[in-house]
């Protein structure tokens, strides 16, 4: 309703749309003002000759613009002078008529000027609003196109790495290229949906659910189910979204590779809490950690990447045995990140 009222005010005056109707309505306003003053004449007498004509001029200026306002000003002045300024029913000119005329002109001129200035400002504001909306739309379109191109380039780089892998016979080198290609493809895929052109905080529920499904599909693990407990209001800054997604990916991939290496299947539970910062807990019911496991001495590149990314966000990442077996990974990101 408020937006409708704003649009209506910005369209005023309507004389440019229907000029003849505007002038006809102005004449009607003057006639109505005269009729009202005639009706109130027994109570007002010779006083207040313009009392009903001021509103007619103001309404004409507000609705119909400068031309009709000037016409209303002149007609109302003549009607008041002839019918309600002594001596009545004549255009006699005396000191009383001069004072009344000057008072009337000052009031209506000030009213008309203020109304026209307000309408001019409203028109300029409407133009600027439309221009800003167009610029915002273009900016968002360019932003989406840029994200699309970056994502495509990363996907191409990942595909080239996968092709290069075919010419390498060393198992360790092939595995390293596989992991690098997978990470590049992941960054390219999630970058399309994680960033907002306005830089707003992003809800992470939808992309975490999609990401977990993609990781299971990529590893061909239909025997592992993922359970999620994610706060509806959990958000993350766009600059921290990619590192957060990579940490989540490496943790789940590590659980699939080591926790469920025997192919027995199981479950992974992902819990994410918002509020002051962001806390993520990933618990699996796999075979658990080896004896004397220390994260800082781990030979897993994925876990080392997770630790490094968490530190870049000003947070911490650690892995510990689960309460009922399995493995428990904890990520804490402060609100300042």
Number of C-alpha atoms within 10 A of each C-alpha: 6 7 7 9 9 12 13 11 14 19 15 20 22 14 19 12 12 11 15 12 13 22 19 11 16 26 19 14 20 26 17 15 23 23 13 14 23 17 11 13 15 9 10 14 13 14 12 15 24 22 17 20 27 19 15 24 27 20 18 28 30 23 21 24 23 18 16 25 27 18 18 27 24 14 18 25 20 14 20 24 24 17 18 23 25 18 16 13 13 12 16 12 12 11 8 11 16 12 11 17 17 10 12 19 15 10 11 21 16 10 18 22 13 14 20 18 12 14 21 15 13 18 16 13 13 16 13 12 12 12 12 12 12 12 12 14 12 12 14 15 13 13 16 17 13 13 19 17 14 17 21 16 15 21 21 16 17 24 16 12 19 18 13 13 19 9 9 12 9 9 10 10 12 18 12 13 19 16 17 16 22 18 19 19 20 22 19 24 18 19 18 18 14 21 20 15 14 11 10 12 17 18 17 21 18 10 15 20 15 11 19 22 15 14 18 18 11 11 11 10 15 11 12 16 15 17 15 15 13 18 15 12 13 19 20 21 20 20 14 17 19 19 19 23 22 21 23 23 21 20 21 23 19 17 25 24 13 14 22 22 13 11 13 11 17 17 18 23 16 21 16 21 18 17 12 11 16 19 18 20 19 23 28 28 20 23 17 19 18 9 6 6 12 13 15 11 8 11 10 12 13 19 21 18 15 24 19 17 20 22 14 14 18 14 20 18 21 17 19 16 16 17 10 11 14 20 21 23 20 16 21 20 23 14 15 10 14
